[in-house]
Amino acid sequence: MKIIRVEADWCPECVVFMKSIWDEIQKQFPEVTMEIFDYDKDEEIKSQYNITKVPTFIFLSDSGEEIVRKKGIITKKEIIEIINQS
């Protein structure tokens, strides 16, 4: 599984709250690949995935198909449930 995380420096939820959760997730699920993109700098990703809000999280299967997309704050419990269902 791969998770695309789109955030912005000006978004307090992105920088403070979500970072600590994602550090924990990466330790718990080392097999999950995560790519982090900046909403203001990564225009190609923003366009490719039609990102309109930060934070946005896109969960992709190993074949690259979108499984789940979440906009806004997501809890650690929700992330774990999505990973375990995939």
N, C-alpha and C positions, 0 to 999 in steps of 0.2 A: 504494500500500500504506500501511496505517496500523498502527502498533505501539502497543499499550496496555501500559504498564509500571506495575505496582503494587508499591510498596515501602513501607518504614517507617523512621522515623528511628532506631529501636532496632536495626535490622538492619545489622550492619557490612558484609556483602556488598553490600547495596543501596547504601549510601552511598559506600563507598570504592571497591570493586572494579568494580562495574557502571557507575558514573558515568563513569569514564575510558573504558571501552569504548564506551559510548553516545555520548560526545562524538565519538569517532573515527568511529563509524558515521554519525552525522548529517553529518559533513563529507564522508564518502565517498559517501553516498547522500542528497543534499539533497532528492530527490523523495519520500522516505519521510517521512510525517508521524508524529510521536511524541507521545503524550499520557502524562503521568506523573501517577499518582494515589497518594495516601497511604492505606495500608491502614486506619489508625486514624481518618481524618477523612472519607473518601469512601465512606460506607456504601452509597450508591446504586450506585456502580460495583462495589463488593465483592459486593453482592447480585445485580446484573444479570449479572455474569460468573462468579458462584459462586467467588469467590477465597477459598482456604483456607490459602494459604501465600505467604510473600514470600521473595524476589521472584517474581513471576509475570509472564510476557510473553505477550501474545496478539497474534498476527499476523493482520491482517484484510485481505481483498481490497479493491479500490476500491469494490466494491458493499456492503461491510460484512460479508461472510461470514467466519467464522473459518477460517483456513487451518491454523494451528499454534498450540498452547499449550505453553509450557514453564514448569515450576516449578523454582525454585532457580537456581543459577548456570548461566549459559549462556556459552559461549565466543564470542569474536569470529568465529571461523571458522564456528561453527554459525549465527550470525546472518546472516552473509554468504551462506551456502548457502541459507538459507530465503528471503532476499530475492531471490537470483538464480533460484530455482526458481519464483517466483511470476510 
